[in-house]
Amino acid sequence: MDQFVAENLDRYGDTQGVLPERLDEFGERYRRQGHLTRDQLYELAYETATRSAYHVESNSEGRCIEVTRNVRRVDGDFSQVQLLSGLSGFKAPVASAVLTALDPERHAVVDTRVWAALERLDYLDGRKEDFDAAEYVAMIAPIREIAGETGHSPAEVGYALFAYDDHVREGTLH
């Protein structure tokens, strides 16, 4: 599995996935400020889900700050994703990007490609096109397992899974 992750991490730069360096920038700001503003959340959402990022603007500044502050106080993966999903424009994939920015040693950016890769590798069953907090929990468990086996962070495993699906998928994504 270590070779799988390493090979696919090398491929990640050829995909249209969010740039890890950008998430690192958001994470640094998040940890320094203790929260993210609406503008910062919009930027992050735009990086990960361009088409739906405009929904973030319907959240109040105060709510964005309150939710992102509270996410740092909550331990459970389900609860963190559920809390972020309370903001307009934040389904589980975008919420996972916020969590990964905050803590790449614990979280990974997930989406349809990551689910499909985990399914191909027999970690999950069935196809998914829409995700909630429960599906995030279902995905992050094997991602952390792979991270533990390989010494890579969960964030890196997530990027590798995304790149793997991008590399092997035939046809369209949906």
Backbone as a chain_set.jsonl record, in Angstrom:
{"seq": "MDQFVAENLDRYGDTQGVLPERLDEFGERYRRQGHLTRDQLYELAYETATRSAYHVESNSEGRCIEVTRNVRRVDGDFSQVQLLSGLSGFKAPVASAVLTALDPERHAVVDTRVWAALERLDYLDGRKEDFDAAEYVAMIAPIREIAGETGHSPAEVGYALFAYDDHVREGTLH", "coords": {"N": [[0.819, -1.197, 0.0], [2.056, 1.162, 0.576], [3.571, 1.808, -1.696], [1.491, 2.193, -3.512], [0.259, 4.535, -2.453], [2.416, 6.349, -2.641], [2.949, 6.371, -5.459], [0.515, 7.381, -6.436], [0.326, 9.805, -5.124], [2.323, 11.164, -6.469], [1.033, 11.443, -8.887], [-0.966, 13.216, -8.299], [-0.591, 15.974, -8.76], [-1.219, 16.227, -11.423], [-3.91, 16.237, -11.552], [-7.138, 17.843, -11.151], [-7.564, 18.465, -8.567], [-7.872, 20.06, -5.31], [-5.223, 22.181, -4.342], [-2.735, 21.056, -2.198], [-1.029, 22.905, -0.958], [-2.54, 25.233, -0.87], [-4.566, 24.499, 0.898], [-2.983, 24.184, 3.149], [-2.283, 26.857, 3.613], [-4.795, 27.958, 4.311], [-5.233, 26.443, 6.602], [-3.149, 27.311, 8.296], [-3.95, 29.98, 8.737], [-6.417, 29.498, 9.96], [-5.71, 28.126, 12.336], [-4.138, 30.124, 13.53], [-5.903, 32.349, 13.806], [-8.033, 31.161, 15.087], [-10.481, 30.778, 14.037], [-12.428, 30.909, 10.965], [-13.234, 33.411, 8.58], [-16.169, 34.576, 6.76], [-15.379, 35.346, 4.163], [-12.937, 33.972, 3.957], [-13.861, 31.338, 4.171], [-15.401, 31.272, 1.869], [-13.39, 31.505, -0.097], [-12.004, 29.091, 0.386], [-14.046, 27.228, -0.133], [-14.441, 27.81, -2.82], [-12.071, 26.88, -3.904], [-12.45, 24.146, -3.672], [-15.047, 23.418, -4.481], [-16.109, 24.861, -6.835], [-18.499, 25.491, -8.294], [-20.562, 25.605, -6.372], [-19.764, 27.405, -4.477], [-20.751, 29.99, -4.191], [-22.923, 29.857, -2.497], [-21.934, 30.101, 0.057], [-21.782, 32.769, 0.615], [-24.271, 33.467, 1.593], [-24.274, 33.012, 4.259], [-24.023, 34.51, 7.488], [-21.422, 36.688, 8.661], [-20.875, 36.478, 11.412], [-21.996, 33.951, 12.014], [-20.345, 32.252, 10.527], [-17.869, 32.598, 11.79], [-18.559, 31.756, 14.399], [-19.297, 29.024, 13.968], [-16.921, 27.915, 12.87], [-15.175, 28.368, 14.97], [-16.363, 26.758, 16.933], [-16.096, 24.226, 15.795], [-13.481, 23.589, 16.302], [-13.613, 22.969, 18.953], [-14.953, 20.63, 19.185], [-14.741, 17.096, 19.265], [-15.514, 14.705, 17.818], [-15.607, 13.185, 14.578], [-17.997, 12.938, 13.044], [-19.612, 14.866, 14.309], [-18.118, 17.216, 13.864], [-18.196, 17.461, 11.022], [-20.952, 17.575, 10.684], [-21.554, 19.942, 12.031], [-20.195, 21.885, 10.47], [-21.61, 21.458, 8.119], [-23.939, 22.733, 8.602], [-23.663, 25.266, 7.687], [-24.474, 27.228, 4.852], [-23.633, 25.992, 1.664], [-21.872, 24.059, 2.449], [-21.51, 20.958, 2.205], [-20.579, 17.584, 3.03], [-18.105, 17.048, 1.476], [-16.913, 19.665, 1.119], [-16.82, 20.473, 3.751], [-15.005, 18.574, 4.645], [-12.686, 19.535, 3.505], [-12.236, 21.869, 4.971], [-11.751, 20.737, 7.492], [-9.482, 19.234, 6.885], [-7.678, 21.231, 6.22], [-7.418, 22.378, 8.722], [-6.418, 20.207, 10.251], [-4.404, 18.152, 8.916], [-3.207, 15.809, 9.689], [-5.127, 14.278, 10.717], [-7.396, 14.359, 9.154], [-8.95, 14.135, 5.835], [-9.484, 15.298, 2.507], [-12.461, 14.539, 0.998], [-14.478, 13.064, -1.572], [-16.514, 12.184, -4.431], [-14.64, 10.83, -6.055], [-12.774, 9.858, -4.181], [-14.378, 8.165, -2.639], [-15.045, 6.291, -4.675], [-12.498, 5.245, -5.238], [-11.873, 4.016, -2.785], [-13.88, 2.132, -2.811], [-13.118, 0.575, -5.058], [-10.834, -0.53, -3.997], [-11.85, -2.231, -2.173], [-12.635, -1.313, 0.366], [-15.009, -0.03, 0.842], [-18.525, -0.357, 0.029], [-20.648, -0.073, -2.814], [-21.763, 2.644, -4.905], [-21.472, 6.214, -4.589], [-22.73, 9.506, -4.81], [-23.4, 11.685, -3.407], [-22.728, 13.096, -0.262], [-22.833, 12.873, 3.299], [-22.35, 13.58, 6.807], [-22.174, 11.015, 7.943], [-21.214, 9.422, 5.833], [-18.734, 10.608, 5.536], [-17.5, 9.741, 7.883], [-17.502, 7.015, 7.317], [-15.657, 6.961, 5.209], [-13.317, 8.109, 6.292], [-12.351, 6.324, 8.156], [-11.112, 3.959, 6.788], [-9.214, 5.453, 5.413], [-7.603, 6.49, 7.439], [-6.673, 4.07, 8.394], [-5.117, 3.175, 6.215], [-3.273, 5.251, 6.234], [-2.018, 4.76, 8.69], [-0.784, 2.328, 8.105], [1.048, 3.045, 6.145], [2.503, 5.28, 6.91], [1.997, 7.725, 5.867], [0.192, 10.848, 5.976], [-3.333, 11.175, 6.783], [-4.405, 13.146, 5.074], [-2.639, 13.067, 2.866], [-3.108, 10.449, 1.998], [-5.759, 10.698, 1.2], [-5.436, 12.493, -0.981], [-3.948, 10.818, -2.651], [-5.79, 8.755, -3.149], [-7.745, 10.164, -4.553], [-6.252, 10.884, -6.846], [-5.692, 8.338, -7.831], [-8.263, 7.403, -8.603], [-8.791, 9.315, -10.565], [-6.868, 8.58, -12.392], [-7.506, 5.896, -13.152], [-10.213, 5.82, -13.819], [-12.699, 5.273, -16.232], [-14.561, 6.981, -18.624], [-17.128, 9.349, -17.648], [-17.305, 11.226, -14.568], [-19.766, 11.309, -13.16]], "CA": [[0.0, 0.0, 0.0], [2.947, 2.323, 0.588], [3.879, 2.128, -3.091], [0.244, 2.728, -4.075], [0.104, 5.918, -2.012], [3.51, 7.146, -3.213], [2.717, 6.535, -6.903], [-0.636, 8.23, -6.7], [0.661, 11.168, -4.691], [3.065, 11.751, -7.585], [0.063, 11.763, -9.945], [-1.956, 14.19, -7.838], [-0.357, 17.268, -9.402], [-1.807, 16.209, -12.76], [-5.366, 16.257, -11.423], [-7.704, 19.162, -10.883], [-7.894, 18.514, -7.142], [-7.425, 21.218, -4.548], [-3.787, 22.162, -4.089], [-2.412, 20.911, -0.767], [-0.403, 24.131, -0.447], [-3.614, 26.183, -0.573], [-5.194, 24.059, 2.148], [-2.039, 24.5, 4.221], [-2.426, 28.295, 3.895], [-6.034, 28.132, 5.071], [-5.028, 25.838, 7.911], [-2.319, 28.205, 9.108], [-4.797, 31.1, 9.157], [-7.433, 28.966, 10.87], [-5.094, 27.876, 13.636], [-3.665, 31.401, 14.079], [-7.055, 33.184, 14.17], [-8.979, 30.41, 15.904], [-11.722, 30.677, 13.274], [-12.347, 31.413, 9.59], [-14.269, 34.39, 8.242], [-16.98, 34.201, 5.601], [-14.555, 35.484, 2.955], [-11.979, 32.868, 3.937], [-14.625, 30.129, 3.861], [-15.756, 31.348, 0.446], [-12.176, 31.162, -0.845], [-11.752, 27.668, 0.545], [-15.1, 26.522, -0.871], [-14.181, 28.024, -4.244], [-10.961, 25.988, -4.258], [-12.855, 22.75, -3.653], [-16.348, 23.191, -5.128], [-16.3, 26.147, -7.493], [-19.883, 25.758, -8.703], [-21.48, 25.867, -5.262], [-19.137, 28.301, -3.501], [-21.531, 31.215, -3.994], [-23.839, 29.655, -1.37], [-21.265, 30.506, 1.295], [-22.054, 34.194, 0.846], [-25.547, 33.668, 2.287], [-24.032, 32.877, 5.7], [-23.556, 35.746, 8.118], [-20.038, 36.676, 9.145], [-20.878, 35.968, 12.775], [-22.248, 32.508, 12.021], [-19.133, 31.582, 10.022], [-16.875, 32.633, 12.864], [-19.06, 30.903, 15.486], [-19.223, 27.609, 13.598], [-15.531, 27.46, 12.73], [-14.618, 28.327, 16.334], [-16.919, 25.597, 17.625], [-15.536, 23.002, 15.201], [-12.213, 23.315, 16.99], [-13.907, 22.504, 20.32], [-15.66, 19.347, 19.077], [-13.807, 16.032, 18.937], [-15.975, 13.667, 16.906], [-15.629, 13.466, 13.137], [-19.38, 13.138, 12.626], [-20.067, 16.148, 14.854], [-17.433, 18.307, 13.179], [-18.747, 17.599, 9.673], [-22.349, 17.998, 10.823], [-21.536, 21.345, 12.414], [-19.847, 22.662, 9.276], [-22.675, 21.293, 7.125], [-24.997, 23.676, 8.94], [-23.432, 26.479, 6.905], [-24.834, 27.117, 3.441], [-22.493, 25.738, 0.79], [-20.942, 23.125, 3.074], [-21.816, 19.543, 2.355], [-19.43, 16.869, 3.599], [-16.814, 17.235, 0.8], [-16.315, 20.975, 1.426], [-16.51, 20.419, 5.186], [-13.769, 17.794, 4.81], [-11.558, 20.408, 3.148], [-12.002, 22.734, 6.135], [-11.131, 19.915, 8.534], [-8.139, 18.864, 6.438], [-6.854, 22.433, 6.378], [-7.172, 22.536, 10.147], [-5.627, 19.109, 10.823], [-4.138, 17.143, 7.89], [-2.753, 14.565, 10.317], [-6.313, 13.567, 11.197], [-8.486, 14.429, 8.186], [-8.66, 14.073, 4.401], [-10.513, 15.829, 1.62], [-13.163, 13.413, 0.394], [-15.506, 13.348, -2.57], [-16.908, 11.027, -5.229], [-13.447, 10.095, -6.487], [-12.189, 9.159, -3.038], [-15.282, 7.051, -2.355], [-14.883, 5.288, -5.733], [-11.196, 4.588, -5.056], [-12.002, 3.121, -1.641], [-14.716, 1.014, -3.247], [-12.269, -0.269, -5.911], [-9.861, -1.204, -3.13], [-12.663, -3.08, -1.29], [-12.841, -0.768, 1.705], [-16.409, 0.396, 0.912], [-19.412, -0.982, -0.948], [-21.647, 0.771, -3.447], [-21.402, 3.954, -5.449], [-22.048, 7.383, -3.927], [-22.532, 10.782, -5.48], [-23.716, 12.736, -2.446], [-22.166, 12.672, 1.01], [-23.147, 13.578, 4.529], [-21.382, 13.316, 7.871], [-22.009, 9.565, 8.131], [-20.32, 8.924, 4.782], [-17.382, 11.055, 5.859], [-16.995, 8.815, 8.896], [-17.239, 5.74, 6.629], [-14.444, 7.099, 4.391], [-12.108, 8.479, 7.03], [-11.829, 5.151, 8.872], [-10.083, 3.261, 6.011], [-8.138, 6.388, 5.075], [-6.699, 6.48, 8.595], [-6.049, 2.741, 8.423], [-4.059, 3.204, 5.194], [-2.25, 6.177, 6.734], [-1.276, 4.049, 9.729], [0.037, 1.284, 7.475], [2.048, 3.581, 5.222], [3.261, 6.394, 7.464], [1.541, 8.979, 5.261], [-0.908, 11.473, 6.707], [-4.629, 10.962, 6.144], [-4.562, 14.087, 3.951], [-1.893, 12.529, 1.727], [-3.83, 9.266, 1.508], [-6.913, 11.223, 0.465], [-4.965, 12.996, -2.278], [-3.546, 9.658, -3.452], [-7.009, 8.073, -3.584], [-8.324, 11.031, -5.585], [-5.425, 10.743, -8.049], [-5.887, 6.975, -8.323], [-9.519, 7.355, -9.343], [-8.604, 10.135, -11.761], [-5.986, 7.818, -13.293], [-8.081, 4.635, -13.644], [-11.624, 5.941, -14.209], [-13.067, 5.374, -17.645], [-15.835, 7.684, -18.76], [-17.334, 10.554, -16.851], [-17.347, 11.062, -13.11], [-21.14, 11.023, -12.71]], "C": [[0.863, 1.262, 0.0], [3.291, 2.759, -0.831], [2.665, 2.726, -3.788], [0.093, 4.202, -3.722], [1.179, 6.801, -2.659], [3.298, 7.408, -4.703], [1.593, 7.515, -7.182], [-0.463, 9.642, -6.167], [1.436, 11.889, -5.788], [2.128, 12.176, -8.715], [-0.859, 12.927, -9.569], [-1.793, 15.552, -8.515], [-0.939, 17.367, -10.796], [-3.332, 16.228, -12.729], [-5.846, 17.69, -11.239], [-8.15, 19.282, -9.434], [-7.331, 19.758, -6.482], [-5.931, 21.086, -4.254], [-3.513, 22.053, -2.587], [-1.803, 22.183, -0.166], [-1.46, 25.173, -0.081], [-4.318, 25.792, 0.729], [-4.287, 24.36, 3.332], [-2.137, 25.976, 4.613], [-3.683, 28.567, 4.713], [-5.884, 27.593, 6.484], [-4.201, 26.709, 8.84], [-3.137, 29.372, 9.629], [-5.824, 30.652, 10.2], [-6.848, 28.759, 12.26], [-4.661, 29.185, 14.301], [-4.835, 32.248, 14.595], [-7.992, 32.49, 15.153], [-10.321, 30.221, 15.225], [-11.425, 31.053, 11.821], [-13.495, 32.383, 9.359], [-15.088, 33.886, 7.049], [-16.16, 34.301, 4.321], [-13.538, 34.349, 2.84], [-12.679, 31.546, 3.619], [-15.039, 30.109, 2.395], [-14.555, 30.942, -0.413], [-11.888, 29.67, -0.794], [-12.788, 26.856, -0.234], [-14.877, 26.651, -2.377], [-13.061, 27.108, -4.739], [-11.429, 24.545, -4.426], [-14.142, 22.452, -4.404], [-16.798, 24.481, -5.798], [-17.765, 26.463, -7.774], [-20.809, 26.12, -7.551], [-20.931, 26.858, -4.238], [-19.981, 29.54, -3.217], [-22.526, 31.081, -2.83], [-23.241, 30.132, -0.052], [-21.595, 31.955, 1.63], [-23.372, 34.449, 1.562], [-25.423, 33.462, 3.793], [-23.608, 34.224, 6.27], [-22.107, 35.576, 8.57], [-19.963, 36.049, 10.539], [-21.088, 34.469, 12.852], [-21.025, 31.741, 11.546], [-18.064, 31.504, 11.104], [-17.295, 31.699, 14.004], [-18.884, 29.421, 15.158], [-17.776, 27.143, 13.521], [-14.798, 27.481, 14.071], [-15.064, 27.053, 17.046], [-16.38, 24.281, 17.079], [-14.245, 22.616, 15.908], [-12.429, 22.75, 18.388], [-14.543, 21.114, 20.343], [-14.671, 18.28, 18.637], [-14.279, 15.084, 17.848], [-16.035, 14.091, 15.451], [-17.04, 13.773, 12.648], [-19.856, 14.522, 13.068], [-19.406, 17.326, 14.149], [-18.006, 18.534, 11.781], [-20.181, 18.104, 9.748], [-22.43, 19.485, 11.168], [-21.219, 22.233, 11.202], [-20.948, 22.597, 8.218], [-23.891, 22.165, 7.422], [-24.844, 25.01, 8.228], [-23.86, 26.239, 5.462], [-23.575, 26.941, 2.611], [-21.526, 24.706, 1.325], [-21.543, 21.749, 3.269], [-20.524, 18.868, 2.807], [-18.12, 17.065, 2.822], [-16.141, 18.581, 1.108], [-15.964, 21.041, 2.914], [-15.212, 19.653, 5.417], [-12.541, 18.618, 4.447], [-11.22, 21.351, 4.3], [-11.276, 21.943, 7.225], [-9.706, 19.513, 8.169], [-7.19, 20.052, 6.544], [-6.467, 22.6, 7.84], [-6.227, 21.472, 10.689], [-5.398, 17.995, 9.801], [-3.605, 15.819, 8.439], [-3.929, 13.724, 10.811], [-7.402, 13.459, 10.126], [-7.987, 14.343, 6.747], [-9.81, 14.706, 3.643], [-11.149, 14.639, 0.912], [-14.205, 13.903, -0.607], [-15.825, 12.058, -3.309], [-15.711, 10.194, -5.649], [-12.835, 9.279, -5.347], [-13.071, 7.965, -2.66], [-15.077, 5.926, -3.373], [-13.558, 4.542, -5.593], [-11.263, 3.609, -3.887], [-12.88, 1.922, -1.981], [-13.899, 0.046, -4.116], [-11.28, -1.096, -5.089], [-10.543, -2.073, -2.064], [-12.744, -2.605, 0.161], [-14.299, -0.366, 1.922], [-17.214, -0.329, -0.158], [-20.378, 0.047, -1.515], [-21.11, 2.102, -3.906], [-22.1, 5.057, -4.683], [-21.764, 8.617, -4.766], [-22.794, 11.957, -4.554], [-23.305, 12.232, -1.065], [-22.672, 13.516, 2.165], [-22.104, 13.189, 5.58], [-21.138, 11.824, 8.079], [-21.087, 8.971, 7.067], [-18.89, 9.405, 4.995], [-16.745, 10.101, 6.868], [-16.645, 7.468, 8.252], [-15.948, 5.808, 5.821], [-13.197, 7.326, 5.226], [-11.524, 7.291, 7.789], [-10.805, 4.384, 8.032], [-8.937, 4.18, 5.585], [-7.123, 6.424, 6.216], [-5.984, 5.14, 8.728], [-4.886, 2.693, 7.431], [-2.926, 4.121, 5.649], [-1.386, 5.496, 7.79], [-0.337, 2.99, 9.17], [1.221, 1.857, 6.705], [2.923, 4.684, 5.807], [2.934, 7.725, 6.808], [0.422, 9.566, 6.118], [-2.228, 11.092, 6.046], [-4.855, 11.907, 4.962], [-3.854, 13.554, 2.708], [-2.581, 11.299, 1.145], [-5.05, 9.703, 0.714], [-6.523, 11.74, -0.909], [-4.593, 11.832, -3.201], [-4.772, 8.912, -3.98], [-7.706, 8.857, -4.69], [-7.578, 10.839, -6.904], [-5.573, 9.358, -8.664], [-7.173, 6.886, -9.14], [-9.413, 8.155, -10.635], [-7.817, 9.363, -12.821], [-6.695, 6.605, -13.928], [-9.512, 4.75, -14.155], [-11.76, 6.042, -15.72], [-14.409, 6.052, -17.718], [-15.907, 8.88, -17.831], [-17.447, 10.219, -15.363], [-18.727, 10.681, -12.624], [-21.955, 10.461, -13.837]], "O": [[0.451, 2.302, -0.513], [3.299, 3.953, -1.129], [2.8, 3.667, -4.571], [-0.172, 5.026, -4.596], [0.874, 7.88, -3.166], [3.45, 8.54, -5.161], [1.705, 8.374, -8.056], [-1.049, 10.58, -6.706], [1.235, 13.082, -6.014], [2.396, 13.152, -9.416], [-1.462, 13.549, -10.444], [-2.79, 16.211, -8.81], [-1.135, 18.47, -11.307], [-3.971, 16.235, -13.78], [-5.047, 18.625, -11.182], [-9.01, 20.101, -9.108], [-6.44, 20.42, -7.014], [-5.444, 19.996, -3.952], [-4.004, 22.863, -1.801], [-2.039, 22.496, 1.001], [-1.304, 25.907, 0.895], [-4.627, 26.649, 1.558], [-4.764, 24.748, 4.399], [-2.083, 26.312, 5.796], [-3.644, 29.315, 5.69], [-6.347, 28.206, 7.446], [-4.508, 26.834, 10.026], [-3.048, 29.727, 10.805], [-6.063, 31.341, 11.192], [-7.442, 29.178, 13.253], [-4.806, 29.335, 15.514], [-4.764, 32.8, 15.693], [-8.661, 33.144, 15.953], [-11.209, 29.572, 15.777], [-10.313, 31.464, 11.491], [-14.594, 32.196, 9.881], [-14.733, 32.893, 6.414], [-16.245, 33.413, 3.472], [-13.308, 33.827, 1.749], [-12.142, 30.725, 2.876], [-15.031, 29.058, 1.755], [-14.685, 30.14, -1.337], [-11.566, 29.058, -1.813], [-12.433, 25.898, -0.921], [-15.104, 25.697, -3.122], [-13.108, 26.619, -5.867], [-10.869, 23.802, -5.232], [-14.314, 21.345, -4.915], [-17.763, 25.111, -5.366], [-18.221, 27.578, -7.52], [-21.757, 26.88, -7.746], [-21.583, 27.118, -3.226], [-19.927, 30.083, -2.114], [-22.926, 32.086, -2.243], [-23.973, 30.527, 0.855], [-21.679, 32.321, 2.802], [-23.579, 35.542, 2.089], [-26.378, 33.713, 4.528], [-22.912, 34.991, 5.606], [-21.64, 34.465, 8.823], [-19.108, 35.207, 10.812], [-20.446, 33.786, 13.649], [-20.698, 30.692, 12.1], [-17.436, 30.463, 11.3], [-16.474, 30.937, 14.515], [-18.379, 28.655, 15.979], [-17.438, 26.086, 14.054], [-13.885, 26.682, 14.281], [-14.263, 26.362, 17.675], [-16.224, 23.319, 17.832], [-13.962, 21.431, 16.086], [-11.531, 22.122, 18.949], [-14.655, 20.496, 21.402], [-13.855, 18.515, 17.745], [-13.468, 14.693, 17.009], [-16.453, 15.203, 15.127], [-17.256, 14.747, 11.927], [-20.44, 15.261, 12.276], [-20.064, 18.328, 13.868], [-18.272, 19.673, 11.398], [-20.58, 18.965, 8.965], [-23.287, 20.199, 10.647], [-21.911, 23.22, 10.954], [-21.186, 23.572, 7.505], [-24.773, 22.312, 6.576], [-25.788, 25.798, 8.171], [-23.63, 25.16, 4.915], [-22.579, 27.636, 2.812], [-20.469, 24.485, 0.733], [-22.024, 21.412, 4.35], [-19.493, 19.526, 2.947], [-17.083, 17.24, 3.462], [-14.932, 18.629, 1.333], [-14.934, 21.6, 3.289], [-14.41, 20.026, 6.274], [-11.47, 18.419, 5.021], [-10.046, 21.601, 4.574], [-10.304, 22.425, 7.807], [-8.829, 19.456, 9.031], [-6.028, 19.891, 6.916], [-5.322, 22.925, 8.155], [-5.339, 21.775, 11.487], [-6.117, 16.996, 9.812], [-3.562, 14.821, 7.72], [-3.746, 12.595, 11.267], [-8.241, 12.559, 10.187], [-6.793, 14.457, 6.471], [-10.961, 14.659, 4.077], [-10.454, 13.828, 0.301], [-14.735, 15.009, -0.492], [-15.451, 10.971, -2.867], [-15.77, 8.965, -5.602], [-12.428, 8.134, -5.546], [-12.561, 6.876, -2.392], [-14.951, 4.76, -3.0], [-13.507, 3.33, -5.807], [-10.761, 2.489, -3.99], [-12.644, 0.818, -1.49], [-13.979, -1.168, -3.929], [-10.939, -2.221, -5.454], [-9.882, -2.586, -1.161], [-12.905, -3.414, 1.074], [-14.777, -0.359, 3.057], [-16.659, -0.848, -1.126], [-20.864, 0.924, -0.8], [-20.131, 2.62, -3.369], [-23.205, 4.859, -4.18], [-20.691, 8.751, -5.355], [-22.45, 13.095, -4.874], [-23.516, 11.062, -0.743], [-22.906, 14.716, 2.024], [-21.102, 12.547, 5.266], [-20.011, 11.414, 8.36], [-20.267, 8.105, 7.375], [-17.939, 8.692, 4.673], [-15.588, 9.706, 6.718], [-15.633, 6.854, 8.589], [-15.215, 4.821, 5.75], [-12.132, 6.795, 4.909], [-10.32, 7.256, 8.04], [-9.696, 4.164, 8.519], [-7.807, 3.72, 5.416], [-5.916, 6.391, 5.976], [-4.822, 5.087, 9.13], [-3.798, 2.225, 7.767], [-1.752, 3.797, 5.468], [-0.164, 5.64, 7.784], [0.76, 2.779, 9.687], [2.275, 1.227, 6.621], [3.98, 4.99, 5.254], [3.528, 8.747, 7.153], [-0.215, 8.852, 6.893], [-2.244, 10.725, 4.871], [-5.437, 11.505, 3.955], [-4.416, 13.589, 1.614], [-2.628, 11.133, -0.074], [-5.342, 9.134, -0.338], [-7.202, 11.457, -1.896], [-4.892, 11.863, -4.395], [-4.788, 8.485, -5.135], [-8.2, 8.272, -5.653], [-8.196, 10.653, -7.952], [-5.579, 9.22, -9.887], [-7.169, 6.35, -10.248], [-9.893, 7.718, -11.681], [-8.086, 9.493, -14.016], [-6.5, 6.326, -15.111], [-9.98, 3.857, -14.861], [-11.041, 6.786, -16.387], [-15.31, 5.727, -16.945], [-14.9, 9.355, -17.306], [-17.658, 9.069, -14.977], [-18.856, 9.815, -11.759], [-23.134, 10.158, -13.656]]}, "num_chains": 1, "name": "protein.A"}
